Amino acid sequence: MTSSQEVPTLRQAQGPSPAEGSSPAQGSSPAEGPSPAEGPSPAQGSSPAQGSSPAEGSSPAEGSSPAEGPIRHEARSLSLSKREEPFGGLTVAVIPARGGSKGVPRKNLRRVGGIPLIQRAARAAAAAELVDLVVVSTDDDEIAELSIAAGARVIRRPAEISGDTASSESAVLHVLDALEDAGELVDVVVFIQATSPFIPSDRIDVAVDGVRSGRYDSMFSAYETYGFLWRRAGSAGAGSGSGGDGDGDAAAEAINHDAAHRPRRQDREPHYLETGAFYVFQAGGFRRARHRFFGRIGIVEVPELTAIEIDDEQQLAAASALAPLVDQCESIAVTAVVTDFDGVHTDDTAMVDAEGREQVRVSREDGMGVARLRRAGIPMLILSTEVNPVVRARADKLRVPVLHGVDDKEEALAVWAAENDIALADIAYLGNDVNDLPAMRIVGWPVAVANAHPEVRAAARVVLSKSGGQGAVRELIERVLTADRPR
């Protein structure tokens, strides 16, 4: 929770504040499609526009009852709140997540830092202290399954608001209707987009408090920029005549500055670039405006490093590269550790004598780490495709179970976990090469050594600072031992 000394500045969006329930700002559009058609705003609590109402008898998906783990927190205000009377309803985070996507196929299921985007969004919402309930609106079975596993409630989205042209607003309205039908009153909505992988939970709290206190009707995440913006003259759309990588015929025009005057940064007025990560607004005002921007609009500043939004494969690759830096995970809370052998316990080299016998180089500090893990009562397994007897010899020395000569690591790991009654989500798997990827995809904590193959690093939730055979196993074990593990 943010203390009174740590409260960040809340900045009101530039421009006059429209009256509550007025039309959205010109040019604003939802993330998943066009804005709802203009028209008179319905009265508070009325049904959403045609096509956005829930199907008859709509209710949360099976398995999403409070007993099965929807994310809730006790609602409480930050110290900067000026509101004397508390809201009576819930603060609900809504994450629209369709199964279809054109730019990046199955985008909401793609992994950044080893975690599917939908689960990253659900966990970020859950970590916000002022969020009472996290709801995922989806038409997809796999997204629903992962969302429930992350602790969110799932509300199935009807087909008529699940297409490419459906707006995010229609999904939020549908969720509000479904919750009201279930007898749950919503006061504040936190609309989150799963395509933003690095959502700072503490900034969600700042936005929620800004709305609940009455200082703002709606707020959004943005970062400060002093950039000089330009456009192509006479271009109503993007990059006329250039195709994106040429000069085109249109001349350039300055937008937010005088091209003949180049003031120093400290002499320029900052602007704020919307990140698309989250929007927070009053539920009643949203029903009237039918858009995420209305009334008095506020900006919540977030670090620019967290502002990447994934719309294509290049942005996905960039986010994966940034994940170890942004996430900065120290402790690894698991109940079991599984590792590859070559390139993890060894430096991935071998010495071969004239008889064809191989010798490998291992780290003594890894051995000490394994002993500490064993004393802590945490199960460990070495899982290797290598058939060389040196693998079993090293495992016997460490007193660790081993499965080697394994072609299908994913299946072998799943069977071992089931036999030992260990949830895959509670396993850390340490790998270094592409044959580790199938096993890494099914565990909660895929981990890579520092010198791992680029694809393995991109799939990892944690990239260690040490390389294989040089203390990587010990580093992983130390992080496991310092964590508050699930009991």
C-alpha atoms as one frame of an Amber mdcrd trajectory, in Angstrom:
protein
   0.000   0.000   0.000   1.278   3.481  -0.855   2.156   5.567   2.164   1.326
   9.263   2.494   4.984  10.080   1.854   5.076   7.963  -1.291   1.913   9.147
  -3.020   2.719   9.894  -6.664   1.433  13.012  -8.371  -1.937  12.696 -10.044
  -2.140  14.870 -13.132  -5.384  15.900 -14.745  -5.562  15.399 -18.494  -5.107
  18.613 -20.448  -8.151  20.414 -21.749 -11.480  21.355 -20.208 -13.215  18.688
 -18.197 -16.478  17.626 -19.827 -19.528  17.095 -17.716 -20.055  13.581 -16.434
 -21.710  11.467 -19.078 -20.507  13.596 -22.002 -19.110  12.202 -25.222 -15.577
  10.778 -25.197 -12.611  12.826 -26.307 -12.319  13.273 -30.045 -10.194  10.623
 -31.677 -10.190   8.205 -28.786 -10.934   4.604 -29.630 -11.086   1.333 -27.730
  -8.331  -1.206 -27.964 -10.293  -4.092 -29.465 -12.318  -2.311 -32.073 -14.197
   0.854 -32.987 -15.947   3.030 -30.455 -19.647   2.407 -29.889 -21.889   4.363
 -32.199 -22.702   7.895 -31.066 -26.081   8.342 -29.583 -27.890   9.492 -26.512
 -26.419   8.250 -23.265 -28.689   5.821 -21.436 -29.705   6.414 -17.868 -27.498
   5.023 -15.176 -28.060   1.328 -14.703 -29.835   0.878 -18.031 -28.986  -1.922
 -20.426 -25.984  -1.543 -22.731 -26.234  -0.988 -26.462 -27.746  -3.658 -28.632
 -25.381  -6.556 -29.016 -23.655  -5.999 -25.692 -26.226  -7.436 -23.339 -25.577
 -10.840 -21.861 -27.226 -13.898 -23.264 -30.421 -14.948 -21.551 -29.571 -16.591
 -18.272 -25.962 -15.441 -18.507 -23.919 -16.213 -15.444 -20.243 -16.595 -14.565
 -18.601 -19.652 -16.046 -18.677 -22.884 -14.115 -15.799 -23.038 -11.718 -15.743
 -19.282 -11.123 -17.610 -19.166  -7.839 -15.926 -17.467  -4.877 -15.107 -20.854
  -3.380 -12.902 -21.673  -6.365 -10.613 -18.724  -6.026 -11.787 -15.449  -7.611
  -9.363 -12.759  -6.609 -10.662 -10.502  -3.837  -9.106  -8.113  -1.390 -10.629
  -6.206   1.488 -11.542  -2.817   0.013  -9.712   0.017   1.715  -8.620   3.536
   0.801  -5.117   4.876   0.353  -4.052   7.546   2.796  -4.531  10.297   0.208
  -8.255   9.591  -0.132 -10.483  12.588   0.718 -13.780  10.769   0.486 -15.566
  10.561   3.836 -18.185   7.959   2.916 -16.898   4.676   1.443 -18.345   3.218
  -1.719 -20.822   0.442  -1.121 -19.954  -1.680  -4.141 -16.973  -3.547  -5.512
 -13.918  -2.384  -7.400 -13.729  -4.912 -10.240 -10.864  -5.419 -12.670 -12.179
  -6.490 -16.088  -9.802  -8.062 -18.611 -11.318  -8.548 -22.094  -9.444 -11.382
 -23.813 -10.743 -12.759 -27.084  -9.326 -15.953 -28.528  -8.857 -14.471 -31.987
  -6.146 -12.037 -33.044  -4.866 -11.062 -36.476  -1.535  -9.363 -35.747  -0.241
 -12.011 -33.332  -2.216 -15.282 -33.500  -3.576 -16.357 -30.104  -1.970 -13.221
 -28.698  -3.485 -13.343 -25.220  -1.962 -16.804 -24.707   1.551 -15.894 -25.836
   4.207 -15.916 -23.150   6.380 -13.067 -21.930   8.902 -13.968 -19.273   7.526
 -17.507 -19.309   3.994 -16.393 -18.347   0.981 -16.189 -20.693  -0.139 -12.595
 -21.216  -3.595 -13.299 -19.798  -2.076 -14.599 -16.563   0.298 -11.640 -16.299
  -2.693  -9.308 -16.510  -4.722 -11.269 -13.958  -1.820 -11.377 -11.509  -1.139
  -7.647 -11.878  -4.790  -6.895 -11.125  -4.772  -9.285  -8.159  -1.692  -7.607
  -6.701  -3.470  -4.234  -6.562  -4.680  -3.845  -2.990  -7.782  -1.831  -3.861
  -9.129  -4.352  -6.401 -11.833  -6.605  -4.939 -12.500  -8.958  -7.852 -10.728
  -9.863 -11.108 -12.909 -10.933 -14.043 -11.769 -12.184 -17.446 -14.247 -11.791
 -20.296 -13.486 -14.368 -22.985 -14.940 -16.596 -25.687 -12.006 -19.032 -25.539
 -11.715 -22.248 -23.504  -7.921 -22.140 -23.101  -7.945 -18.509 -21.991 -10.719
 -19.370 -19.527  -8.726 -22.272 -18.083  -5.563 -20.194 -17.600  -7.558 -17.325
 -16.100  -9.201 -19.546 -13.506  -5.782 -21.065 -12.706  -4.538 -17.507 -12.061
  -7.424 -16.980  -9.633  -9.718 -14.871 -11.800 -13.423 -15.327 -12.352 -14.399
 -16.038 -15.948 -17.496 -14.615 -17.641 -18.124 -16.008 -21.088 -18.462 -13.415
 -23.824 -21.283 -13.937 -26.346 -20.348 -14.423 -29.994 -21.982 -11.163 -31.054
 -19.418  -9.149 -29.084 -16.424 -11.418 -29.704 -15.541 -10.508 -33.281 -12.741
  -8.314 -34.634 -14.981  -5.240 -34.697 -16.346  -5.637 -31.171 -15.303  -2.864
 -28.808 -13.721  -3.407 -25.431 -16.478  -1.234 -23.979 -19.091  -3.780 -25.042
 -17.229  -6.502 -23.137 -17.028  -4.360 -19.998 -20.751  -3.543 -20.179 -21.530
  -7.234 -20.555 -19.478  -8.070 -17.449 -21.247  -5.366 -15.432 -24.635  -6.757
 -16.475 -23.594 -10.313 -15.586 -22.341  -9.255 -12.158 -25.495  -7.266 -11.442
 -27.595 -10.247 -12.486 -25.632 -12.225  -9.894 -26.482  -9.603  -7.274 -23.048
  -7.960  -7.104 -22.905  -4.156  -7.116 -19.940  -2.563  -8.906 -18.837   0.984
  -8.119 -15.443   1.210  -9.852 -14.135  -0.583 -12.949 -10.467  -1.245 -13.667
 -10.327  -2.035 -17.378  -7.064  -3.879 -18.108  -5.595  -4.924 -21.455  -3.640
  -8.171 -21.442  -1.521  -6.949 -24.355   0.418  -4.790 -21.872   2.722  -7.301
 -20.131   4.268  -4.995 -17.521   1.373  -3.457 -15.603   2.486  -1.810 -12.330
  -0.033  -2.857  -9.687   0.752   0.034  -7.367  -0.252   2.499 -10.090  -3.603
   0.734 -10.429  -4.129   1.485  -6.741  -3.332   5.160  -7.294  -5.916   5.325
 -10.089  -8.579   3.490  -8.072  -8.085   5.863  -5.171  -8.316   8.846  -7.506
 -11.729   7.675  -8.703 -13.089   6.409  -5.404 -12.145   9.675  -3.679 -14.226
  11.634  -6.188 -11.312  13.665  -7.556 -11.696  12.056 -10.976 -14.403  10.244
 -12.906 -11.983   8.307 -15.078  -8.216   7.838 -15.155  -5.707   6.165 -17.445
  -2.060   5.124 -17.505   0.415   7.227 -19.470   4.068   8.156 -19.431   5.661
  11.555 -19.696   7.357  12.437 -22.975   9.197  15.461 -24.289   9.366  14.082
 -27.808   8.930  16.272 -30.873   5.957  14.884 -32.813   5.503  15.205 -36.573
   2.990  14.159 -39.214   2.921  13.960 -42.991   1.144  16.983 -44.402  -2.269
  16.255 -45.866  -2.283  12.732 -44.444  -5.479  11.787 -42.665  -4.184   8.262
 -42.085  -0.860   6.674 -41.245   2.196   7.346 -43.423   0.567   8.314 -46.703
   2.559   7.306 -49.727   5.485   5.785 -47.849   4.330   2.280 -47.016   6.020
   2.717 -43.675   9.669   2.525 -44.804  10.025   5.122 -47.568  10.039   8.915
 -47.694   6.797   9.327 -49.655   5.723  12.580 -51.296   4.117  14.360 -48.343
   6.012  17.065 -46.497   6.481  16.876 -42.742   4.584  19.151 -40.362   5.364
  19.745 -36.696   2.527  18.874 -34.283   3.436  19.764 -30.724   6.224  22.282
 -31.336   7.503  25.067 -33.543   9.989  23.496 -35.954  11.963  26.767 -36.118
  12.455  26.820 -32.348  14.309  24.022 -30.548  14.019  24.694 -26.807  15.941
  22.692 -24.236  14.125  19.806 -22.592  13.803  21.715 -19.298  12.140  24.582
 -21.165   9.537  22.420 -22.898   6.113  21.390 -21.710   5.780  17.613 -21.271
   3.073  15.609 -22.975   1.648  12.251 -21.906   1.414   9.179 -24.114  -1.411
   6.779 -23.279  -0.011   3.285 -22.685  -3.240   1.297 -23.101  -2.390  -0.785
 -20.024  -5.270   0.202 -17.727  -8.210   2.571 -17.349 -10.153   3.171 -14.144
 -13.612   4.746 -14.038 -16.894   4.976 -12.169 -19.234   2.191 -13.210 -22.337
   4.430 -13.311 -20.640   7.157 -15.327 -19.322   4.545 -17.744 -22.834   3.222
 -18.305 -24.021   6.709 -19.194 -21.048   7.682 -21.371 -20.596   4.190 -22.844
 -16.895   4.975 -23.137 -13.799   4.803 -20.929 -13.192   8.574 -20.992 -15.797
  10.842 -19.403 -16.222  13.547 -16.791 -13.074  14.779 -15.076 -10.204  12.758
 -16.564  -6.951  12.108 -14.730  -3.558  10.741 -15.722  -1.615   8.184 -13.699
   2.036   8.274 -14.695   3.817   4.953 -15.154   7.483   4.240 -15.967   8.150
   4.303 -19.692   9.877   0.920 -19.376   6.512  -0.631 -18.498   4.645   0.977
 -21.380   5.258  -1.534 -24.188   2.049  -2.823 -25.815   2.067  -5.972 -27.950
   0.439  -5.726 -31.362   2.989  -7.576 -33.504   5.719 -10.183 -33.297   8.506
  -7.603 -32.993   6.886  -6.056 -29.936   6.419  -9.527 -28.464  10.134 -10.233
 -28.941  11.041  -6.884 -27.399   8.815  -7.557 -24.383  10.402 -10.976 -23.904
  13.852  -9.403 -23.938  12.764  -6.774 -21.399  11.009  -9.195 -19.048  14.026
 -10.189 -16.912  14.875  -6.514 -16.432  11.340  -5.351 -15.635  10.213  -8.333
 -13.550  13.422  -8.484 -11.475  12.313 -11.595  -9.650  14.566 -12.538  -6.758
  12.721 -15.285  -4.896  11.212 -18.301  -6.647   8.303 -19.758  -4.686   8.046
 -23.439  -5.660   7.714 -26.820  -3.973   9.989 -28.780  -6.349  13.000 -28.219
  -8.620  13.673 -30.041 -11.902  16.784 -29.463 -13.997  18.316 -30.514 -17.255
  21.870 -31.886 -17.020  24.141 -30.905 -19.932  24.516 -27.135 -20.061  22.938
 -26.770 -16.613  24.965 -28.904 -14.210  27.817 -28.792 -16.744  29.337 -26.066
 -18.927  28.032 -27.951 -21.986  31.470 -29.193 -23.003  32.994 -32.662 -22.721
  36.457 -34.208 -22.768  36.664 -37.466 -24.754  39.500 -39.967 -24.328  40.827
 -42.423 -26.923  38.282 -45.028 -25.846  35.381 -42.652 -26.439  34.708 -42.131
 -22.741  33.422 -38.660 -21.856  34.210 -36.515 -18.879  32.317 -33.369 -17.968
  33.028 -30.357 -15.790  30.627 -29.592 -12.925  30.459 -27.019 -10.143  31.138
 -27.956  -6.511  28.952 -25.063  -5.334  26.035 -26.663  -7.174  26.611 -29.762
  -5.056  26.435 -27.724  -1.857  23.223 -26.097  -3.062  21.615 -29.468  -3.795
  22.531 -30.655  -0.300  20.838 -27.598   1.205  17.732 -28.190  -0.898  17.591
 -31.813   0.228  17.872 -30.796   3.893  14.986 -28.376   3.367  12.835 -31.299
   2.205  12.235 -29.882  -1.287  12.082 -32.585  -4.009  14.498 -32.379  -6.934
  14.787 -34.278 -10.223  17.394 -34.335 -12.987  15.696 -34.840 -16.359  17.957
 -35.377 -19.349  17.880 -36.667 -22.896  21.547 -37.671 -22.524  22.252 -41.424
 -22.260  25.838 -41.089 -21.067  26.347 -42.889 -17.723  28.007 -39.757 -16.357
  24.524 -38.312 -15.865  23.490 -41.043 -13.443  26.897 -40.998 -11.777  26.554
 -37.297 -10.993  22.931 -37.733  -9.840  23.983 -40.560  -7.513  26.756 -38.355
  -6.128  24.195 -35.596  -5.443  21.659 -38.138  -4.098  19.057 -36.820  -6.541
  16.582 -38.927  -8.582  17.326 -38.928 -12.309  15.485 -39.726 -15.524  17.886
 -39.770 -18.480  17.726 -40.952 -22.031  14.285 -39.276 -22.134  13.003 -38.199
 -25.542   9.782 -36.490 -24.400  10.664 -34.300 -21.429   7.201 -32.773 -21.202
   5.470 -36.126 -20.773   8.127 -37.468 -18.401   7.879 -34.356 -16.222   4.082
 -34.470 -16.128   4.119 -38.141 -15.104   6.736 -37.546 -12.383   4.769 -34.589
 -11.000   1.535 -36.620 -10.893   3.233 -39.582  -9.226   4.653 -37.282  -6.543
   1.456 -35.247  -6.155   3.188 -31.994  -7.135   1.321 -29.322  -9.087   3.100
 -28.314 -12.288   2.515 -24.670 -11.334   4.671 -25.252  -8.241   7.704 -26.563
 -10.144  10.789 -24.644 -11.274  12.395 -26.165 -14.373  15.953 -25.077 -15.225
  16.980 -25.480 -18.846  19.456 -24.233 -21.412  18.543 -25.489 -24.893  15.555
 -25.882 -27.196  14.831 -29.458 -26.133  13.911 -28.008 -22.728  11.159 -25.782
 -24.137   8.280 -28.321 -23.947   8.962 -28.967 -20.257   9.406 -25.257 -19.546
   6.009 -24.478 -21.066   4.056 -26.613 -18.592   5.607 -25.459 -15.304   4.892
 -22.378 -13.235   8.515 -21.262 -13.118  10.498 -21.841 -16.338  14.084 -20.760
 -15.604  17.068 -20.361 -17.933  20.802 -20.307 -17.274  22.575 -17.105 -18.271
  24.116 -18.600 -21.432  20.937 -20.390 -22.584  19.763 -20.492 -26.181  17.895
 -17.258 -27.115  14.584 -19.125 -27.467  14.997 -20.559 -23.977  15.834 -17.152
 -22.508  12.735 -15.712 -24.172  10.539 -18.479 -22.726  11.938 -18.154 -19.214
  10.190 -16.441 -16.349  13.613 -15.969 -14.759  17.026 -15.781 -16.425  19.786
 -16.513 -13.927  22.970 -14.475 -13.691  25.188 -17.587 -13.769  25.885 -19.962
 -16.630  25.604 -23.731 -16.725  28.359 -25.528 -14.826  29.324 -22.271 -13.114
  26.897 -22.140 -10.202  23.555 -21.778 -12.004  21.953 -24.666 -10.083  23.135
 -23.159  -6.778  21.726 -19.745  -7.759  18.324 -21.248  -8.497  18.307 -23.202
  -5.242  19.217 -20.121  -3.194  16.283 -18.238  -4.711  13.982 -21.154  -3.893
  15.201 -21.387  -0.320  14.653 -17.664   0.335  11.067 -17.673  -0.963   7.831
 -18.000   0.961   6.735 -21.206  -0.712   3.104 -22.335  -0.936   2.213 -24.824
   1.793
